[in-house]
């Protein structure tokens, strides 16, 4: 793991519903519906997409475009597999991607981070997501959107991805701050993990910053509020950060939040607690 360079700030990371409406038919813009729900929610993100989505948006299934050689959920695929998937979806080299989800700001940052990992430099989040689009009475399209295949070459940025060895090293030598985005109760080990077979608790030395502290009403909080959330968690945004969560999804919200505040986006521990909590060779402590 190396250190990622700064990428963006709040004004350029997010696009408004009006901007998107004005650019829906631009040939170099592709819109992704990156909706995903926790299994316990009992919701089918793809079925909801079929029922109504931003016109022209392509559904990106983070469970399908993933490494299927592991039992860990929605792990990044290798660059060749991602390139193949991107081409089929209609993402081409040099295109600008706009990403949204059905909750406002939950799973879209995972795709934002994924696209960044594989070399897409122009990728933005729809501010307010699908709820904002619908609240303004903007048009919806039903069915599956299929785009013509485009040529895409993945160029993996390893600086944005951490594995268990990177996390263990950072915890031992302090080279990066490890930040757990799960709830305070899960971090403390006060409640069972939602995935069976995982230990409760957290990594020794990790900080806790629940992802909900960075989001309000389906939007990223303002930079000043993000700074306060960092301070409350004792996170120094000027130092390298490795973000972890339950499965690598909400950890991406911290990566986005740091970029939105003009800092280096966090590296994401892709395996997160789904891996760490299942491995008895990795240390875990509980506060309860």
TORNUMI-882240 format. One record per residue: y negated, x, z negated of N, C-alpha, C, CB in turn. Coordinates in steps of 0.2 Angstrom, whole numbers, plus 5000, padded with zeros to 4 digits. Atoms other than C-alpha are relative to their C-alpha. Glycine has a CB too. Example, Ala and Ser with C-alpha at 12.3 -4.5 7.8 and 13.67 -1.06 7.14 Angstrom:
((5006, 5004, 5000), (5022, 5062, 4961), (4994, 5004, 5000), (5000, 4995, 4994))
((5006, 4996, 5001), (5005, 5068, 4964), (4995, 4996, 4997), (4998, 5002, 5007))
This chain:
((5006, 5004, 5000), (5000, 5000, 5000), (4994, 5004, 5000), (5000, 4995, 4994))
((5006, 4997, 4999), (4983, 5006, 5005), (4994, 4995, 4998), (4998, 5004, 5006))
((5005, 5004, 5002), (4966, 4999, 5002), (4997, 4996, 5006), (4994, 5003, 4996))
((5003, 5004, 4994), (4959, 4985, 5014), (4993, 5001, 5000), (5002, 4993, 4999))
((5007, 5000, 5000), (4942, 4986, 5020), (4996, 4993, 5000), (4998, 5003, 5007))
((5003, 5006, 5001), (4929, 4973, 5017), (5000, 4996, 5007), (4992, 5001, 4998))
((5000, 5004, 4994), (4929, 4959, 5030), (4995, 4995, 5001), (5007, 4996, 5001))
((5004, 5005, 4999), (4918, 4945, 5028), (4996, 4998, 4994), (5004, 4994, 5003))
((5003, 5003, 5006), (4906, 4935, 5017), (5000, 4992, 5000), (4993, 5002, 4999))
((4999, 5007, 5001), (4904, 4917, 5012), (4998, 4996, 5006), (4996, 4997, 4994))
((5003, 5003, 4994), (4893, 4912, 5027), (5005, 5000, 5006), (4994, 5002, 5001))
((4996, 4999, 4994), (4905, 4918, 5040), (5008, 4998, 4999), (5000, 5007, 5003))
((4993, 5002, 5001), (4922, 4914, 5032), (5001, 4993, 5001), (5002, 5002, 4993))
((4999, 5007, 5000), (4919, 4896, 5032), (4996, 4997, 5006), (4998, 4996, 4993))
((5004, 5004, 4995), (4914, 4884, 5046), (4999, 4993, 4998), (5003, 5001, 5007))
((5002, 5007, 5002), (4906, 4867, 5044), (5004, 4995, 5005), (4993, 4998, 5001))
((4997, 5005, 4996), (4914, 4851, 5051), (4996, 4999, 5007), (5001, 4993, 4996))
((5004, 5001, 4994), (4899, 4850, 5063), (5002, 5006, 5005), (4993, 5000, 4998))
((4998, 4995, 4995), (4903, 4867, 5070), (5006, 4999, 5003), (5000, 5007, 4996))
((4993, 5001, 4997), (4921, 4863, 5072), (5000, 4995, 5006), (5005, 4998, 4995))
((5001, 5005, 4995), (4916, 4847, 5081), (4997, 5002, 5007), (4996, 4994, 4997))
((5003, 4997, 4994), (4905, 4857, 5093), (5004, 5004, 5004), (4993, 5003, 4998))
((4996, 4994, 4997), (4918, 4870, 5097), (5008, 4998, 5001), (5000, 5006, 4996))
((4993, 5002, 5000), (4934, 4859, 5097), (5003, 5002, 5007), (5001, 4993, 4999))
((4997, 4999, 4993), (4936, 4862, 5116), (4999, 5007, 5003), (4997, 4994, 5005))
((5001, 4993, 4998), (4931, 4880, 5117), (5006, 5003, 5002), (4996, 5004, 4995))
((4993, 4997, 4998), (4945, 4889, 5126), (5002, 5006, 4996), (4999, 5003, 5007))
((4998, 4994, 5004), (4944, 4904, 5114), (5001, 4998, 4993), (4995, 5005, 5001))
((5000, 5003, 5007), (4945, 4893, 5098), (5007, 4996, 5000), (4994, 4996, 4998))
((4994, 5004, 5001), (4962, 4887, 5091), (4999, 4998, 4993), (5006, 5005, 5001))
((5000, 5004, 5007), (4963, 4875, 5076), (5007, 5000, 4997), (4996, 4994, 5000))
((4993, 5001, 5003), (4978, 4876, 5064), (4999, 4995, 4994), (5002, 5007, 4998))
((4999, 5004, 5006), (4983, 4863, 5052), (5005, 5003, 4996), (5002, 4992, 5001))
((4995, 4995, 5004), (4991, 4874, 5038), (5002, 4996, 4994), (4997, 5006, 4998))
((4998, 5003, 5006), (4995, 4860, 5026), (5007, 5001, 4998), (4999, 4992, 5001))
((4994, 4998, 5003), (5009, 4863, 5014), (4999, 4997, 4993), (5002, 5007, 4999))
((5000, 5003, 5006), (5014, 4854, 4998), (5006, 5003, 4995), (5001, 4992, 5000))
((4994, 4998, 5005), (5024, 4859, 4982), (5005, 4995, 5001), (4997, 5000, 4993))
((4995, 5004, 4999), (5041, 4852, 4983), (5000, 4994, 4996), (5007, 5004, 4999))
((5001, 5006, 5004), (5038, 4841, 4968), (4995, 4995, 5002), (4999, 5003, 4993))
((5005, 5005, 4998), (5024, 4832, 4976), (5003, 4995, 5004), (4994, 5004, 5004))
((4997, 5005, 4996), (5036, 4823, 4987), (4996, 4998, 5007), (5001, 4994, 4996))
((5004, 5002, 4994), (5025, 4824, 5003), (5002, 5004, 5005), (4992, 5002, 4998))
((4998, 4997, 4994), (5029, 4829, 5020), (4994, 5002, 5004), (5005, 4996, 5005))
((5006, 4998, 4997), (5015, 4839, 5027), (5000, 4999, 5008), (4999, 5008, 4999))
((5000, 5001, 4993), (5021, 4839, 5045), (5000, 4992, 5002), (5007, 5003, 5003))
((5000, 5007, 4998), (5024, 4820, 5045), (4993, 4997, 4999), (5004, 4996, 4995))
((5007, 5002, 5001), (5006, 4818, 5038), (4996, 5003, 5006), (4997, 5003, 4994))
((5003, 4998, 4995), (5000, 4829, 5052), (5001, 4996, 5007), (5002, 5007, 5002))
((4998, 5005, 4995), (5009, 4818, 5065), (4996, 4994, 5000), (5007, 4999, 5001))
((5004, 5007, 5002), (5000, 4803, 5057), (4993, 5001, 5002), (5001, 4998, 4994))
((5007, 5000, 4999), (4983, 4810, 5060), (4997, 5007, 4998), (4996, 4995, 4996))
((5003, 4994, 5001), (4975, 4827, 5062), (4994, 5001, 5004), (5005, 5006, 5002))
((5006, 4998, 4996), (4959, 4836, 5069), (5003, 5000, 5007), (4997, 5006, 4997))
((4998, 5000, 4993), (4960, 4833, 5088), (5001, 5007, 5002), (4995, 4997, 5004))
((4998, 4993, 4997), (4969, 4848, 5096), (5003, 5005, 4995), (4994, 5003, 5003))
((4997, 4995, 5005), (4975, 4856, 5080), (5007, 5000, 5001), (4998, 4997, 4993))
((4992, 4998, 5000), (4992, 4864, 5080), (5002, 5001, 4993), (5001, 5007, 5004))
((4997, 5000, 5007), (5003, 4862, 5065), (5003, 5007, 4999), (5005, 4995, 4999))
((4997, 4994, 5002), (5007, 4879, 5057), (5005, 4999, 4994), (4995, 5006, 4999))
((4995, 5001, 5005), (5023, 4878, 5047), (5002, 5007, 4996), (5007, 4997, 5002))
((4999, 4994, 5003), (5023, 4892, 5034), (5007, 5002, 4998), (4995, 5001, 4994))
((4993, 4999, 5001), (5041, 4889, 5030), (5004, 5002, 5006), (5003, 4994, 4996))
((4996, 4999, 4994), (5047, 4890, 5048), (4998, 5007, 5003), (4998, 4995, 5005))
((5002, 4994, 4998), (5036, 4905, 5053), (5001, 5005, 4994), (4993, 5000, 5003))
((4999, 4996, 5007), (5044, 4916, 5039), (5006, 5004, 5001), (5001, 4995, 4994))
((4994, 4996, 5000), (5057, 4929, 5036), (5006, 4996, 4997), (4999, 5006, 4995))
((4995, 5004, 5002), (5073, 4919, 5035), (5006, 5004, 4998), (5003, 4996, 5006))
((4995, 4996, 5002), (5084, 4934, 5030), (5000, 5001, 4992), (4999, 5007, 5003))
((5001, 4999, 5007), (5078, 4932, 5012), (5000, 4993, 4997), (4994, 5003, 4998))
((5000, 5007, 5003), (5080, 4917, 5000), (4993, 4999, 4997), (5005, 5000, 4994))
((5007, 5001, 5003), (5062, 4920, 4994), (4996, 4995, 5005), (4996, 5007, 4999))
((5003, 5005, 4996), (5051, 4906, 5000), (4994, 5003, 5004), (4997, 4994, 4996))
((5006, 4998, 4995), (5039, 4908, 5016), (4998, 5007, 4999), (4995, 4995, 4999))
((5002, 4993, 4999), (5039, 4927, 5016), (4998, 5001, 5007), (5006, 5005, 4998))
((5003, 4998, 4993), (5030, 4935, 5030), (5006, 5002, 5005), (4995, 5006, 4999))
((4996, 4997, 4995), (5040, 4938, 5046), (4998, 5007, 5002), (5001, 4995, 5006))
((5002, 4994, 4998), (5041, 4954, 5054), (4995, 4999, 5006), (5006, 5005, 5003))
((5005, 5001, 4994), (5027, 4957, 5068), (5003, 4998, 5006), (4997, 5007, 5001))
((4997, 5003, 4994), (5039, 4954, 5082), (5001, 4993, 5000), (5006, 5004, 5002))
((4999, 5007, 5001), (5044, 4937, 5075), (4993, 4996, 5000), (5004, 4999, 4994))
((5006, 5003, 5001), (5026, 4933, 5071), (4997, 4999, 5007), (4995, 5003, 4995))
((5003, 5000, 4993), (5020, 4938, 5089), (5003, 4994, 5004), (5001, 5006, 5003))
((4997, 5005, 4997), (5033, 4926, 5096), (4998, 4993, 4998), (5008, 5001, 4999))
((5003, 5006, 5003), (5028, 4912, 5085), (4993, 4998, 5002), (5001, 4999, 4993))
((5007, 5001, 4998), (5010, 4914, 5089), (4999, 4998, 5007), (4996, 5007, 4998))
((5001, 5002, 4993), (5012, 4914, 5107), (5002, 4993, 5002), (5005, 5005, 5004))
((4998, 5007, 4999), (5022, 4898, 5107), (4995, 4995, 4997), (5007, 4999, 4996))
((5005, 5005, 5003), (5008, 4890, 5096), (4994, 5000, 5004), (4999, 5002, 4993))
((5006, 5000, 4996), (4995, 4895, 5109), (4995, 5005, 4997), (4997, 4993, 5000))
((5004, 4995, 5002), (4987, 4909, 5099), (5000, 5006, 5004), (5001, 5002, 4992))
((5000, 4994, 4996), (4981, 4923, 5110), (4996, 5006, 4997), (4998, 4998, 5007))
((5005, 4994, 5002), (4973, 4940, 5108), (4993, 4998, 5001), (5003, 5007, 5004))
((5007, 5001, 4999), (4955, 4939, 5105), (4997, 4993, 4999), (4998, 5002, 5007))
((5002, 5006, 5002), (4955, 4921, 5100), (4997, 4999, 4993), (5005, 4995, 5001))
((5003, 5001, 5007), (4945, 4914, 5085), (5005, 4994, 4998), (4993, 4998, 5000))
((4996, 5006, 5004), (4956, 4903, 5073), (4996, 4997, 4995), (5007, 5003, 4997))
((5003, 5004, 5005), (4950, 4890, 5062), (5006, 4996, 4996), (4994, 4994, 5002))
((4994, 5003, 5004), (4962, 4884, 5048), (4997, 4995, 4995), (5003, 5006, 4996))
((5001, 5005, 5005), (4962, 4869, 5037), (5006, 4997, 4997), (4996, 4994, 5003))
((4994, 5004, 5002), (4974, 4859, 5026), (4997, 4993, 4997), (5003, 5004, 4994))
((5001, 5007, 5002), (4975, 4841, 5019), (4998, 4999, 4993), (5006, 4996, 5001))
((5002, 5001, 5007), (4970, 4845, 5001), (4993, 5003, 5000), (5005, 5004, 4996))
((5006, 4997, 5000), (4954, 4854, 5006), (5000, 5007, 5000), (4996, 4997, 4994))
((4999, 4993, 5000), (4958, 4871, 5000), (5005, 5002, 4996), (4993, 5004, 4998))
((4994, 4998, 5004), (4975, 4875, 4995), (5005, 5004, 5004), (5004, 4993, 4998))
((4996, 4996, 4996), (4987, 4881, 5008), (4997, 5004, 5006), (5006, 4996, 5003))
((5004, 4996, 4994), (4974, 4886, 5022), (4999, 5007, 4998), (4994, 4996, 5001))
((5001, 4993, 5001), (4970, 4902, 5013), (5006, 5004, 5001), (4998, 5001, 4993))
((4994, 4997, 4999), (4988, 4907, 5015), (5001, 5002, 5007), (5007, 4996, 4998))
((5000, 4998, 4993), (4987, 4906, 5034), (4994, 5004, 5002), (5000, 4993, 5004))
((5005, 4995, 4999), (4970, 4914, 5034), (5002, 5007, 4998), (4994, 4998, 4995))
((4998, 4993, 5002), (4978, 4929, 5025), (5005, 5002, 5005), (5003, 5000, 4993))
((4995, 4998, 4996), (4993, 4929, 5036), (4997, 5002, 5007), (5005, 4994, 5001))
((5003, 4998, 4994), (4983, 4929, 5052), (4996, 5007, 4999), (4995, 4995, 5002))
((5004, 4994, 5001), (4972, 4943, 5045), (5006, 5006, 4999), (4996, 5000, 4993))
((4995, 4995, 5001), (4988, 4953, 5040), (5003, 5002, 5007), (5006, 4997, 4996))
((4997, 4998, 4993), (4994, 4952, 5059), (4994, 5001, 5005), (5004, 4994, 5002))
((5005, 4998, 4995), (4977, 4957, 5066), (4995, 4996, 5003), (5004, 5004, 5005))
((5005, 5004, 4998), (4967, 4942, 5069), (4994, 5001, 4996), (5003, 4992, 5000))
((5006, 4998, 5003), (4950, 4947, 5065), (4995, 4994, 4999), (4996, 5006, 5003))
((5004, 5006, 5000), (4941, 4931, 5069), (5004, 4994, 4997), (4997, 4999, 5007))
((4997, 5006, 5003), (4948, 4918, 5057), (4996, 4997, 4995), (5007, 5002, 4998))
((5005, 5003, 5005), (4938, 4905, 5047), (5004, 4994, 4997), (4994, 4998, 5003))
((4997, 5006, 5003), (4942, 4891, 5035), (4995, 4994, 5001), (5001, 5001, 4992))
((5004, 5006, 5000), (4936, 4873, 5038), (4997, 4998, 4993), (5003, 4994, 5004))
((5003, 5001, 5006), (4924, 4870, 5024), (5002, 4992, 4998), (4992, 5001, 4999))
((4998, 5007, 5002), (4931, 4855, 5014), (5006, 4997, 5003), (4995, 4995, 5002))
((4994, 5002, 4997), (4946, 4854, 5025), (5001, 4993, 5003), (5006, 5001, 4995))
((4999, 5007, 4997), (4954, 4838, 5032), (4996, 4994, 4996), (5007, 4998, 5000))
((5003, 5006, 5003), (4947, 4827, 5018), (4992, 5000, 5002), (5000, 5002, 4992))
((5007, 5000, 4998), (4929, 4832, 5023), (4999, 4997, 5007), (4997, 5007, 4999))
((5000, 5002, 4993), (4933, 4829, 5041), (5001, 4992, 5000), (5005, 5003, 5004))
((4998, 5008, 5000), (4940, 4811, 5037), (4994, 4997, 4996), (5006, 4999, 4996))
((5005, 5004, 5004), (4926, 4807, 5024), (4994, 4999, 5005), (4998, 5004, 4994))
((5006, 5001, 4996), (4913, 4809, 5038), (5002, 4996, 5006), (4998, 5007, 5003))
((4998, 5005, 4995), (4923, 4797, 5049), (5001, 5003, 5007), (4994, 4995, 5001))
((4998, 4997, 4994), (4927, 4810, 5062), (5006, 4998, 5003), (4999, 5008, 4999))
((4994, 5002, 4997), (4940, 4807, 5075), (5007, 5003, 4998), (5000, 5000, 5007))
((4993, 4997, 5001), (4959, 4810, 5072), (5004, 4999, 5006), (5003, 4997, 4993))
((4995, 5000, 4994), (4973, 4813, 5084), (5007, 4999, 4997), (4999, 5006, 5005))
((4993, 5001, 5002), (4991, 4807, 5082), (5005, 5004, 5004), (5002, 4993, 4999))
((4995, 4996, 4996), (5007, 4816, 5087), (4999, 5007, 5000), (4999, 4998, 5008))
((5000, 4993, 5000), (5011, 4834, 5091), (4995, 5003, 5005), (5007, 5002, 5001))
((5004, 4996, 4995), (4998, 4845, 5099), (5004, 5006, 5003), (4993, 5002, 4997))
((4997, 4994, 4997), (5006, 4858, 5111), (4995, 5003, 5005), (5006, 4997, 5004))
((5005, 4997, 4996), (4995, 4871, 5119), (5004, 5005, 5004), (4996, 5004, 4995))
((4997, 4995, 4995), (4999, 4883, 5133), (5002, 5007, 4996), (4996, 5001, 5006))
((4998, 4994, 5004), (5008, 4899, 5127), (4995, 5005, 5003), (5007, 5002, 5002))
((5005, 4995, 4999), (4996, 4914, 5126), (5003, 5007, 4998), (4993, 4999, 4996))
((4998, 4993, 5001), (4999, 4933, 5125), (4997, 5002, 4993), (4999, 5005, 5005))
((5002, 4998, 5006), (4998, 4939, 5107), (5004, 5006, 4997), (5000, 4994, 4994))
((4997, 4994, 5002), (5001, 4956, 5100), (4999, 5001, 4992), (4998, 5006, 5004))
((5002, 4999, 5007), (5003, 4958, 5081), (4999, 5007, 4998), (5006, 4997, 4996))
((5002, 4993, 5002), (4995, 4973, 5073), (5000, 4999, 4992), (4994, 5003, 5003))
((4999, 5002, 5007), (5001, 4972, 5055), (4996, 5005, 4996), (5007, 5001, 4998))
((5005, 4997, 5005), (4988, 4977, 5041), (5004, 5001, 4994), (4993, 4997, 5000))
((4996, 4999, 5006), (5000, 4984, 5028), (4995, 5000, 4993), (5004, 5006, 5000))
((5004, 5000, 5006), (4985, 4986, 5016), (4999, 4993, 4997), (4993, 5003, 5002))
((5000, 5007, 5002), (4985, 4967, 5014), (5006, 4997, 4996), (4997, 4995, 5005))
((4993, 5002, 5003), (5003, 4966, 5008), (5003, 5005, 4995), (5005, 4999, 5006))
((4997, 4996, 5005), (5011, 4972, 4992), (5007, 4998, 4999), (4996, 5000, 4994))
((4994, 5001, 5002), (5029, 4973, 4987), (5001, 5001, 4993), (5006, 5004, 5004))
((4999, 4999, 5007), (5037, 4974, 4970), (4999, 5007, 4998), (5007, 4998, 4998))
((5002, 4993, 5002), (5036, 4993, 4970), (4993, 5001, 4999), (5004, 5004, 5005))
((5007, 4999, 5001), (5018, 4992, 4973), (4997, 4997, 4994), (4996, 4997, 5007))
((5002, 5003, 5006), (5015, 4980, 4959), (5002, 5004, 4994), (5003, 4993, 5000))
((4998, 4996, 5006), (5025, 4990, 4947), (4996, 5007, 4999), (5008, 5002, 5001))
((5004, 4994, 5000), (5016, 5006, 4952), (4993, 4998, 4997), (4999, 5003, 5007))
((5007, 5002, 5003), (4999, 4997, 4949), (5000, 4999, 4993), (4997, 4994, 5004))
((5000, 5001, 5008), (5004, 4991, 4932), (5001, 5006, 4996), (5006, 4995, 4999))
((4999, 4994, 5004), (5009, 5008, 4927), (4994, 5005, 5000), (5006, 5004, 5003))
((5005, 4995, 4999), (4995, 5018, 4934), (4993, 4998, 5000), (5001, 5005, 5005))
((5006, 5003, 4999), (4981, 5006, 4935), (4996, 5001, 5006), (4995, 5003, 4994))
((5004, 4999, 4993), (4977, 5010, 4953), (4998, 4993, 5003), (5005, 5003, 5005))
((5002, 5007, 4998), (4975, 4991, 4956), (5001, 4995, 4994), (5003, 4997, 5006))
((4999, 5005, 5005), (4972, 4976, 4945), (5005, 4995, 5003), (4993, 4997, 4998))
((4995, 5005, 4998), (4987, 4964, 4946), (4997, 4993, 4997), (5007, 5002, 4998))
((5003, 5006, 5002), (4980, 4946, 4945), (5005, 4994, 5001), (4993, 4999, 5003))
((4995, 5006, 4999), (4992, 4931, 4942), (4996, 4994, 5001), (5005, 5000, 4994))
((5004, 5006, 4999), (4985, 4915, 4949), (5004, 4993, 4998), (4999, 4999, 5008))
((4996, 5006, 5002), (4998, 4903, 4941), (4995, 4997, 4994), (5007, 5002, 4997))
((5003, 5003, 5006), (4992, 4891, 4927), (5001, 5004, 4994), (5002, 4993, 4999))
((5000, 4996, 5006), (4988, 4898, 4910), (5007, 4998, 4996), (4994, 4998, 4996))
((4994, 5002, 5004), (5003, 4888, 4903), (5006, 5004, 5003), (5002, 4993, 5001))
((4995, 4997, 4997), (5015, 4896, 4916), (5000, 5008, 4998), (5000, 4999, 5007))
((5002, 4993, 5002), (5007, 4913, 4913), (5003, 5002, 4993), (4993, 5002, 5001))
((4998, 4999, 5007), (5010, 4912, 4895), (5007, 4999, 4998), (4996, 4996, 4995))
((4993, 5002, 5001), (5028, 4906, 4897), (5001, 4994, 4995), (5003, 5006, 4996))
((5000, 5006, 5004), (5024, 4890, 4888), (5003, 4994, 5003), (4993, 4998, 4998))
((4996, 5006, 4996), (5032, 4879, 4901), (5005, 5003, 5005), (4995, 4996, 5004))
((4995, 4997, 4996), (5047, 4882, 4912), (4997, 5001, 5007), (5006, 4995, 5000))
((5002, 4999, 4993), (5045, 4888, 4930), (5003, 4994, 5004), (5002, 5007, 5003))
((4998, 5006, 4996), (5046, 4874, 4943), (5006, 5002, 5004), (4995, 4998, 5004))
((4994, 4998, 4996), (5059, 4885, 4953), (5005, 5002, 4995), (4998, 5006, 5005))
((4994, 4998, 5004), (5076, 4886, 4945), (5002, 5007, 5000), (5006, 4996, 5001))
((4997, 4993, 5000), (5083, 4903, 4939), (4995, 5005, 4999), (5003, 5001, 5007))
((5005, 4995, 5001), (5066, 4911, 4936), (4998, 5000, 4992), (4994, 4998, 5004))
((5002, 4999, 5007), (5061, 4918, 4919), (4993, 4997, 4999), (5000, 5008, 4998))
((5007, 5002, 5001), (5045, 4912, 4911), (4996, 5006, 4997), (5000, 4994, 4994))
((5004, 4994, 5003), (5031, 4923, 4906), (4996, 5003, 5006), (5004, 5005, 4997))
((5004, 4997, 4995), (5021, 4936, 4916), (5002, 5008, 5000), (4993, 4999, 4999))
((4999, 4993, 4999), (5021, 4954, 4921), (4995, 5004, 4994), (4997, 5003, 5007))
((5004, 4996, 5005), (5015, 4966, 4907), (4994, 5003, 5003), (5004, 5005, 4996))
((5006, 4997, 4997), (4997, 4971, 4910), (4996, 4996, 5005), (5002, 5006, 5003))
((5003, 5004, 4994), (4993, 4957, 4923), (4995, 4996, 4996), (5005, 4996, 5003))
((5006, 5004, 5002), (4977, 4947, 4921), (5002, 4993, 5003), (4993, 5002, 5003))
((4999, 5007, 4998), (4977, 4928, 4923), (4994, 4997, 5002), (5004, 4996, 4994))
((5006, 5004, 4997), (4965, 4918, 4934), (5003, 4995, 5004), (4996, 5005, 5005))
((4997, 5006, 4997), (4972, 4901, 4938), (4996, 4998, 5007), (5000, 4994, 4996))
((5003, 5001, 4993), (4968, 4897, 4957), (4995, 4994, 4999), (5005, 4999, 5005))
((5004, 5005, 5000), (4960, 4881, 4952), (4993, 5002, 4997), (5003, 4995, 4995))
((5006, 4997, 5003), (4946, 4891, 4943), (4995, 5002, 5006), (5001, 5005, 4995))
((5004, 4998, 4994), (4940, 4896, 4961), (4998, 4995, 5004), (5004, 5005, 5003))
((5001, 5006, 4995), (4940, 4879, 4969), (4998, 4994, 4996), (5007, 4998, 5003))
((5003, 5006, 5003), (4930, 4863, 4966), (5000, 4995, 5006), (4994, 5001, 4996))
((5001, 5005, 4996), (4932, 4847, 4975), (5002, 5002, 5007), (4993, 4997, 5001))
((4997, 4998, 4994), (4943, 4855, 4989), (4996, 5005, 5004), (5000, 4994, 5004))
((5004, 4994, 4997), (4930, 4869, 4992), (5000, 5006, 4996), (4993, 4997, 5002))
((5001, 4994, 5004), (4928, 4887, 4987), (4994, 4999, 4996), (5000, 5006, 5005))
((5006, 5000, 5004), (4916, 4888, 4973), (4994, 5005, 5003), (5001, 5002, 4993))
((5005, 4996, 4998), (4899, 4896, 4976), (5001, 5007, 4998), (4993, 4997, 4998))
((4999, 4993, 5002), (4898, 4915, 4975), (4998, 5001, 4992), (4996, 5004, 5004))
((5002, 4999, 5007), (4889, 4914, 4958), (5006, 4997, 4995), (4994, 4996, 4998))
((4995, 5003, 5004), (4903, 4903, 4951), (5006, 5004, 5000), (5002, 4993, 5002))
((4995, 4995, 4999), (4916, 4915, 4958), (4999, 5006, 4996), (5001, 5002, 5008))
((5001, 4994, 5005), (4908, 4929, 4949), (5001, 4999, 4993), (4993, 5003, 5001))
((4999, 5002, 5007), (4909, 4920, 4933), (5007, 4999, 4999), (4996, 4993, 4998))
((4993, 5000, 5000), (4927, 4916, 4936), (5003, 5007, 4999), (5003, 4996, 5006))
((4997, 4993, 5000), (4931, 4934, 4939), (4998, 5003, 4993), (4996, 5005, 5005))
((5002, 4997, 5007), (4921, 4939, 4923), (5005, 4997, 4994), (4993, 4999, 4999))
((4996, 5004, 5005), (4931, 4926, 4913), (5007, 5003, 4999), (5000, 4993, 5001))
((4993, 4998, 4999), (4947, 4933, 4919), (5000, 5008, 4998), (5003, 4999, 5006))
((5001, 4993, 5001), (4941, 4951, 4915), (5002, 5004, 5007), (5004, 5003, 4994))
((4998, 4997, 4993), (4943, 4955, 4934), (4994, 5004, 5002), (5002, 4995, 5005))
((5005, 4996, 4997), (4932, 4969, 4941), (5001, 4999, 5008), (5000, 5007, 4998))
((4999, 5001, 4993), (4929, 4963, 4959), (4999, 5006, 5004), (4996, 4995, 5002))
((5001, 4993, 4996), (4924, 4981, 4964), (5006, 5004, 5000), (4994, 5003, 4997))
((4994, 4996, 5000), (4941, 4988, 4961), (5005, 4996, 5003), (5002, 5001, 4992))
((4994, 5003, 4996), (4957, 4985, 4971), (5003, 4995, 4996), (5005, 5006, 5002))
((4997, 5006, 5003), (4966, 4969, 4967), (5007, 4999, 5004), (4996, 4994, 5000))
((4994, 5002, 4997), (4984, 4964, 4970), (5001, 4993, 4997), (5006, 5004, 4998))
((4999, 5007, 5003), (4986, 4945, 4968), (5007, 4997, 5001), (4995, 4995, 5005))
((4993, 5003, 5001), (5002, 4936, 4963), (4999, 4993, 4998), (5004, 5004, 4995))
((5000, 5007, 5002), (5006, 4918, 4960), (5008, 4998, 5000), (4996, 4995, 5005))
((4993, 5003, 5000), (5022, 4907, 4961), (5004, 5003, 5006), (5001, 4993, 5000))
((4996, 4998, 4994), (5027, 4911, 4979), (4996, 5003, 5005), (5003, 4994, 5003))
((5004, 4997, 4995), (5013, 4920, 4987), (4995, 4996, 5004), (5004, 5004, 5005))
((5004, 5004, 4996), (5003, 4905, 4993), (4993, 5000, 4996), (5003, 4993, 5000))
((5007, 5001, 5003), (4989, 4902, 4980), (4997, 5007, 4998), (5000, 4996, 4994))
((5003, 4993, 5000), (4987, 4921, 4978), (4995, 5001, 5005), (5006, 5005, 5000))
((5004, 4999, 4994), (4979, 4920, 4995), (4993, 4998, 4998), (5003, 4997, 5006))
((5007, 5003, 5002), (4965, 4910, 4987), (4996, 5005, 4997), (5001, 4994, 4995))
((5004, 4995, 5003), (4960, 4925, 4977), (4998, 5005, 5005), (5004, 5004, 4995))
((5002, 4995, 4994), (4960, 4936, 4993), (4994, 4997, 5003), (5006, 5001, 5004))
((5005, 5004, 4997), (4949, 4923, 5001), (4993, 5000, 4996), (5002, 4993, 5002))
((5006, 5000, 5004), (4937, 4922, 4986), (4997, 5007, 4999), (5003, 4998, 4993))
((5003, 4993, 5000), (4935, 4941, 4985), (4996, 5001, 5006), (5005, 5005, 4999))
((5003, 4999, 4993), (4931, 4941, 5004), (4993, 4996, 5000), (5004, 4998, 5005))
((5006, 5005, 5000), (4919, 4926, 5001), (4994, 5003, 4996), (5002, 4993, 4998))
((5006, 4997, 5004), (4909, 4936, 4988), (4998, 5007, 5002), (5003, 5000, 4992))
((5003, 4994, 4997), (4907, 4951, 4999), (5004, 5006, 4998), (4993, 5001, 4999))
((4996, 4995, 5003), (4921, 4961, 4991), (5006, 5001, 5005), (5003, 4999, 4993))
((4993, 4999, 4996), (4938, 4968, 4998), (5004, 4995, 4998), (5003, 5007, 4998))
((4995, 5006, 5001), (4950, 4954, 5000), (5006, 5003, 4996), (5003, 4997, 5007))
((4995, 4998, 5004), (4964, 4955, 4988), (5007, 5002, 5004), (5002, 4996, 4994))
((4993, 5000, 4997), (4981, 4962, 4993), (5004, 4995, 4997), (5003, 5008, 4999))
((4996, 5005, 5002), (4994, 4949, 4991), (5007, 5002, 4999), (5000, 4994, 5004))
((4993, 4998, 5002), (5011, 4952, 4982), (5004, 4994, 5003), (5001, 5001, 4993))
((4997, 5006, 4996), (5021, 4941, 4995), (5006, 4997, 4996), (5003, 5003, 5006))
((4994, 5003, 5003), (5037, 4939, 4984), (4997, 4997, 4993), (5004, 5006, 4998))
((5003, 5003, 5006), (5026, 4935, 4968), (5005, 4998, 4995), (4996, 4993, 5002))
((4996, 5001, 5006), (5034, 4927, 4953), (5007, 4997, 5003), (4997, 4995, 4996))
((4994, 5002, 4998), (5048, 4920, 4964), (5005, 5006, 5001), (5000, 4997, 5007))
((4996, 4994, 5000), (5054, 4938, 4966), (5000, 5003, 4993), (4998, 5005, 5005))
((5001, 4996, 5006), (5048, 4946, 4950), (5004, 4996, 4995), (4993, 5001, 4998))
((4997, 5004, 5005), (5054, 4932, 4939), (5007, 4999, 5000), (4997, 4993, 5000))
((4993, 5001, 4999), (5071, 4932, 4946), (5004, 5007, 4999), (5002, 4998, 5007))
((4997, 4993, 5000), (5074, 4951, 4945), (5000, 5002, 4992), (4996, 5005, 5004))
((5000, 4998, 5007), (5080, 4956, 4927), (4998, 5008, 5000), (5007, 4999, 4998))
((5002, 4993, 5000), (5076, 4974, 4932), (4992, 5001, 4999), (5003, 5004, 5005))
((5008, 5000, 5000), (5057, 4970, 4932), (4998, 4997, 4993), (4997, 4997, 5006))
((5002, 5002, 5007), (5048, 4968, 4915), (4996, 4993, 5000), (4996, 5005, 4996))
((5004, 5006, 5001), (5042, 4951, 4909), (4999, 4999, 4993), (5003, 4994, 5004))
((5001, 5001, 5007), (5034, 4946, 4893), (4997, 4992, 5000), (4994, 5004, 4997))
((5002, 5006, 5001), (5030, 4929, 4886), (4995, 4999, 4994), (5006, 4995, 4999))
((5005, 5000, 5006), (5015, 4924, 4874), (5003, 4994, 4995), (4993, 4998, 5003))
((4998, 5005, 5004), (5025, 4909, 4867), (5006, 5002, 4996), (5001, 4994, 5004))
